[in-house]
Amino acid sequence: MDRWSVGSRRNILRLLTLFIVVLVALSACTTQASSSNVSGPPIKIGISLSSSGQFAEDGQASEQGYQLWADMVNQNGGLLGRPVQLVILHDDSTQSKVAANYKQLITVDHVNLVFGPFSTLLTLAAAPVAARYGYALVEGSGGGPSVFTQGFTNVFDVSLPVDENLISFALYVLSLPKAIRPTTVAYATEDDPFTQPQIDKVVPLLTQGGVTPVYYDVYSSDTKNFTPIADKIIQSGAQIVIVGTFLPDIAAFIQRFRQANYNPKMIIATAGPDQGEAFVKAIGGEKYTQGVMVPNGWYPQVDNFQNAQMVQAYLAKYGGTADNINADVAEAFSVGQVVAQAITKTQSLDNAKLIRELHSDIFNSVQGSVQFDSTGQNTLALAYLFQWQNGSLIPVYPDSIAVANPRFRPVTWQSGSLVPVCGGMANVPCGASL
């Protein structure tokens, strides 16, 4: 009797197990069909991204943005009912490698579309290759003026034109009452088509507004030792420091300023502070971020098309916090959004049709509205000013998007905490801990 009951229980368990397996299989099939519904050959999109060299950090963030967009498209029926497949070749942040990669993607891998690399420098190398083969090159991180003076009609930048990035900062400085407005500024910029145009655009604006340049330097992109440049800035005693940099440069400058106890009222960098957790780690920790500014065209809380979904997807896939999402992610994601809208409108993967559509319509992205002029620059993008305050990078200007007032430096160290020097911090009582 006991033996029979044990056997019966085993048979029942087997049947239950089989039943559960069948249910799970059916459920999986249903989920796949309802979430994907894609069929046919994949739409291949070729991209060259930096995995080493100067733009390695940015390349990784750009890849995350492109991948998040592809995942979202494929989970919602694909593009023209077909799955999207990213074909990514990694470069070493050099123009020669980027040009070779795009030639291979088009002539060997036979991709349907190409998206842009990171940086103005590398976009300059990608653009003529794409033009030679009649491909649209849509990008979000190559907006330097030199990209759009080559006469190409196939290049489109979905982000804010680079040379307008620092305009918001200049307007903020000039809006300050003369009694508290800084009067001297030091400029240092890498010899790069992304950084230098931003600096050179605001020099006359601030000079005419009574902010006198006391140092100006253009340094080679091969520079490894930033201490001599930082020391000259320190010696100038400038109340504002504006640097045309990338992450390694600004990290080195801030570290040297800290060692010398140099505390200008304002520090702003063209790139680096917008890279979230990567910036925090590069300068040695969150406490050193206080007061550093950066211009940008996106932030995690902005109420733009699909932005909330992108942020949620990023956190689910990569973890971390929204405040630490690199802005390069949004720039890359925007590329996919704009291209998808253009292809859906034309119902075609023909690059000639895609180029015509991109020149003639208005599109939506996580960075806001996008409309290209005849050169391929976005005429609808807005420039925002961001500042690190209390461990978060927040929008502080213009007032329409600000969640807090901009704060002056200098700050000093007392008992392990940053506190404002008396009279040196706008909108913060003297002695208040940051």
CORCOR-V98246 format. One record per residue. RES is the residue in three letters. NEAR is the number of other C-alpha atoms within 10 Angstrom. Layout:
{{RES:NEAR} {RES:NEAR}}
This chain:
{{MET:6} {ASP:7} {ARG:7} {TRP:9} {SER:10} {VAL:11} {GLY:12} {SER:12} {ARG:11} {ARG:12} {ASN:12} {ILE:12} {LEU:12} {ARG:12} {LEU:12} {LEU:12} {THR:12} {LEU:12} {PHE:12} {ILE:12} {VAL:12} {VAL:12} {LEU:12} {VAL:12} {ALA:12} {LEU:12} {SER:12} {ALA:12} {CYS:11} {THR:11} {THR:12} {GLN:13} {ALA:13} {SER:13} {SER:13} {SER:18} {ASN:16} {VAL:22} {SER:12} {GLY:9} {PRO:11} {PRO:17} {ILE:20} {LYS:19} {ILE:21} {GLY:25} {ILE:25} {SER:29} {LEU:28} {SER:27} {SER:18} {SER:16} {GLY:12} {GLN:17} {PHE:23} {ALA:18} {GLU:19} {ASP:27} {GLY:26} {GLN:19} {ALA:24} {SER:27} {GLU:24} {GLN:21} {GLY:25} {TYR:23} {GLN:20} {LEU:22} {TRP:24} {ALA:22} {ASP:16} {MET:16} {VAL:21} {ASN:19} {GLN:17} {ASN:16} {GLY:19} {GLY:23} {LEU:20} {LEU:17} {GLY:18} {ARG:18} {PRO:24} {VAL:23} {GLN:19} {LEU:20} {VAL:16} {ILE:18} {LEU:18} {HIS:18} {ASP:24} {ASP:18} {SER:23} {THR:16} {GLN:16} {SER:13} {LYS:19} {VAL:26} {ALA:21} {ALA:16} {ASN:22} {TYR:28} {LYS:18} {GLN:15} {LEU:22} {ILE:19} {THR:10} {VAL:10} {ASP:14} {HIS:13} {VAL:20} {ASN:17} {LEU:24} {VAL:25} {PHE:28} {GLY:29} {PRO:34} {PHE:29} {SER:24} {THR:24} {LEU:21} {LEU:26} {THR:27} {LEU:22} {ALA:20} {ALA:28} {ALA:25} {PRO:20} {VAL:19} {ALA:23} {ALA:15} {ARG:9} {TYR:12} {GLY:15} {TYR:23} {ALA:26} {LEU:28} {VAL:28} {GLU:28} {GLY:28} {SER:28} {GLY:29} {GLY:29} {GLY:27} {PRO:18} {SER:15} {VAL:25} {PHE:20} {THR:9} {GLN:12} {GLY:11} {PHE:16} {THR:18} {ASN:24} {VAL:29} {PHE:31} {ASP:28} {VAL:35} {SER:31} {LEU:28} {PRO:25} {VAL:24} {ASP:20} {GLU:20} {ASN:25} {LEU:25} {ILE:20} {SER:20} {PHE:23} {ALA:17} {LEU:16} {TYR:15} {VAL:20} {LEU:18} {SER:11} {LEU:11} {PRO:9} {LYS:12} {ALA:7} {ILE:13} {ARG:17} {PRO:21} {THR:19} {THR:20} {VAL:25} {ALA:25} {TYR:20} {ALA:23} {THR:26} {GLU:20} {ASP:18} {ASP:18} {PRO:20} {PHE:28} {THR:25} {GLN:21} {PRO:21} {GLN:24} {ILE:24} {ASP:15} {LYS:16} {VAL:21} {VAL:20} {PRO:14} {LEU:15} {LEU:21} {THR:14} {GLN:11} {GLY:17} {GLY:15} {VAL:21} {THR:18} {PRO:19} {VAL:17} {TYR:18} {TYR:17} {ASP:15} {VAL:15} {TYR:15} {SER:11} {SER:13} {ASP:9} {THR:10} {LYS:10} {ASN:11} {PHE:16} {THR:14} {PRO:11} {ILE:16} {ALA:20} {ASP:15} {LYS:15} {ILE:25} {ILE:21} {GLN:12} {SER:15} {GLY:17} {ALA:24} {GLN:22} {ILE:26} {VAL:22} {ILE:25} {VAL:27} {GLY:26} {THR:25} {PHE:21} {LEU:22} {PRO:17} {ASP:21} {ILE:25} {ALA:22} {ALA:18} {PHE:22} {ILE:21} {GLN:17} {ARG:19} {PHE:18} {ARG:14} {GLN:9} {ALA:12} {ASN:14} {TYR:20} {ASN:22} {PRO:23} {LYS:21} {MET:22} {ILE:23} {ILE:24} {ALA:25} {THR:26} {ALA:23} {GLY:26} {PRO:30} {ASP:28} {GLN:23} {GLY:21} {GLU:17} {ALA:18} {PHE:23} {VAL:20} {LYS:12} {ALA:19} {ILE:20} {GLY:13} {GLY:13} {GLU:17} {LYS:16} {TYR:19} {THR:21} {GLN:21} {GLY:24} {VAL:21} {MET:29} {VAL:25} {PRO:24} {ASN:24} {GLY:21} {TRP:29} {TYR:24} {PRO:23} {GLN:13} {VAL:15} {ASP:13} {ASN:16} {PHE:17} {GLN:16} {ASN:22} {ALA:15} {GLN:12} {MET:20} {VAL:21} {GLN:14} {ALA:16} {TYR:20} {LEU:13} {ALA:10} {LYS:11} {TYR:10} {GLY:12} {GLY:13} {THR:14} {ALA:16} {ASP:19} {ASN:20} {ILE:23} {ASN:27} {ALA:27} {ASP:25} {VAL:27} {ALA:29} {GLU:27} {ALA:30} {PHE:29} {SER:31} {VAL:26} {GLY:25} {GLN:21} {VAL:23} {VAL:23} {ALA:19} {GLN:19} {ALA:23} {ILE:19} {THR:13} {LYS:12} {THR:14} {GLN:14} {SER:13} {LEU:16} {ASP:15} {ASN:19} {ALA:13} {LYS:15} {LEU:21} {ILE:22} {ARG:15} {GLU:17} {LEU:25} {HIS:17} {SER:12} {ASP:13} {ILE:16} {PHE:19} {ASN:17} {SER:22} {VAL:27} {GLN:27} {GLY:22} {SER:19} {VAL:23} {GLN:22} {PHE:20} {ASP:14} {SER:16} {THR:19} {GLY:24} {GLN:24} {ASN:21} {THR:15} {LEU:17} {ALA:19} {LEU:18} {ALA:22} {TYR:25} {LEU:26} {PHE:30} {GLN:27} {TRP:24} {GLN:21} {ASN:15} {GLY:19} {SER:16} {LEU:24} {ILE:24} {PRO:28} {VAL:22} {TYR:22} {PRO:18} {ASP:11} {SER:9} {ILE:13} {ALA:15} {VAL:12} {ALA:15} {ASN:16} {PRO:24} {ARG:22} {PHE:22} {ARG:23} {PRO:24} {VAL:23} {THR:15} {TRP:12} {GLN:10} {SER:6} {GLY:8} {SER:12} {LEU:19} {VAL:21} {PRO:23} {VAL:17} {CYS:13} {GLY:15} {GLY:19} {MET:23} {ALA:16} {ASN:12} {VAL:17} {PRO:13} {CYS:14} {GLY:13} {ALA:12} {SER:13} {LEU:15}}
